[in-house]
Amino acid sequence: QVQLVESGGGLVQPGGSLRLSCAASGFTLDYYAIGWFRQAPGKEREGVSCISSSDGDTVYRDSVKGRFTISRDNAKNTVYLQMNSLKPEDTAVYYCAAAEGVVAGFPPPADFGSWGQGTQVTVSS
């Protein structure tokens, strides 16, 4: 059974950090691009970052560049999203998703065939 499970969300003060994990089971992440998406209440889902299946090409949305870092550990079948200097506007449910065979860029959500259940990130003082 193909499954993605996110963890690491929580409540953090502005300026703080969190590391989200996306653990895969039932398939090997090596051949998949992994994207992180987020959705805040009343807003559309948006892509945050993506790491390719090949050479680890990474893409970030402008608002998180320099603050977030995506990485993958194929030995652990896990992808991480390190989030630093968090802002209240980063508050959302964060989802990871897998797209098979993507070697570069950030595909549209429709290309991601497997999704996790999401983890809540709340940035507030």
N, C-alpha and C positions, 0 to 999 in steps of 0.2 A: 504494500500500500504506500503510494507516494504521499509524503507528508512534510510540511514545513512548519516549524514551531519557533515563534519569536519569544524572546525573553529579554529582561533587562530594563524594561520601562519602569516609570515611577514618578514621584514628585521631587522636583529639584528647584532650587532658587535660581533666579536669573544670574547668569555668569557661571553656573555650575556645569557639570559634565555627567554624561551617561554613556554606557556602551551597550548597544543592542546586539543581540545574537540571533542568528537565523540558522537553526539546525535542521538538516535534511535527513530523512529516513526513507527507505524504499527506493532510492536512486542515488547515483553518484553525482555530486555537484560539478565535477571536472568539466563536463560537457555542456554546462548551462551557464548562461548569464544570470546573475542575481540582481534584482532591482529592489530598492527600498522606496516605498510610497507612503504617503501620509494623508489623512483626511481629518480635518477639523470640523466641529459641529457647524452645519449650515453651509459648508464649503465643499467644492468638488475635490475629488482625490487628485493628488499631484505627485509627480515623480520627484524623488529627492536625490537619489544616486543610483548608479548602476556599475557593476564590474563585469567585464566580459569573461567568456569561457576560455579564452586562449591565453593571451599574454597579460591578462589582468588590466587591460585598458579600463580606465575609470572615467565616469562622467558625473558631474554635480550640477544641480540647479544653482543659479547665480546666488540666491539668498543664503546658501549654506557653504559656498566656496570659502576655503580658509578656516572653516570651523568644524566641518564634518569630514571624516575619513572612512572610506569603505575599504575593507580588506577581506581576504578569504584564506582559510586554512583547509586545503583539500584533504589533508590527513585526518582532520576532525570533521570533515564534511559540514563545515560551518562558515558562514559569512558574518562579518561584524560591521557595525556602524558606530564608530566613535564620534560622539557629539560633544563638542566643547563650546564654551562661551554661549550657552543656551539662552534663548530669548523667549519671552512670553508668546511671541508669534510662532514658535516652534511647537507649541502645544497641539497635540493631535494624537490620533491612533496611528501607529506606524505598522506597516505591513511589509513583509518580504515576499517576493515572487520569483519564480524561475522560468526562464525562456531558453528552450533547447537550441544549442548550436549558434548562439549569437556571439560573434567574435569582436564586435566593436559597436560603439554608440549606445543609445538608450532607446530600445524599441518602444512602441506604444503599448499601453496596458493590455490590449487585446492579444498581443503576442506572448504574453506570460500565461502559461497553461496551469501552473500550480501556485496557490496562494496560501499564506499562513493565516492564522486567526486574528492576528493583530496584538499589539501591546500598547498600552496607554502611556503617553509621555505628557506630563503636566509641568509647565515652568511657571512658577508663581512664588511670590514672596509672602 
